[in-house]
Amino acid sequence: MGRPKTQNYRKELNDIYIFINNHFKVDIADKNRSNHYVSLRALYYRIASETTLATYDAISEIVNRDHSTFIHAKANLFEYIMRNPDVKDAYNVYFGIEVQELNHVTMTKLREIVEEKKENNNNIVLTKNEIAYRKLTDSQKSVYDERVSLILKSFGWKEYNSTFETIEVGISSN
């Protein structure tokens, strides 16, 4: 079952097409088959499919492609292209999503705040070791984890082994 065509979306599709061309300084309707152009056309398809109810043919026609190209991009490229920071940035700009990059120091500070909130929560009771562990740096935590895994492994011999071997001993009649 196809998508319902309720109106002509030519103007909206042209606006998306112009946005991508201006943002990347290319013409995505060119017959260029490089990865860059393919990714940008997939971005166009994604934005067009999310903002309009235009048919696959109408969306593809703007960039001089067939509806099957749209279907292929939707099935195989939509998630892949969002891993490219430039494409993802253009997508966010189009929809007005402001994304601030967080550096390592900011992330560390956020982790500390979350850990403090967890410690202050009355529902959680932490041991002295757990509190001390949370104050370690990432490299110290790594060393700690390696050493503790060896200690935990050493407790394996204390576990009860429920499997038994049956030894049949017979009396010889000789």
Buried (B, 14 or more C-beta within 10 A) or exposed (E): EEEEEEEEBEEBBEBBBEBBBEBBEBEBBEEEEEEBBBBBBBBBBBBBBEBBEBBBEBBBBBBEBEBEBBEBBBEEBBEEBBEBEBBBEBBEEBEEEEEEEEEEEEEEEEEEEEEEEEEEEEEEEEEEEEEEBBEEEEEEEEEBEEEEEEEEEEEEEEEEEEEEEEEEEEEEEE
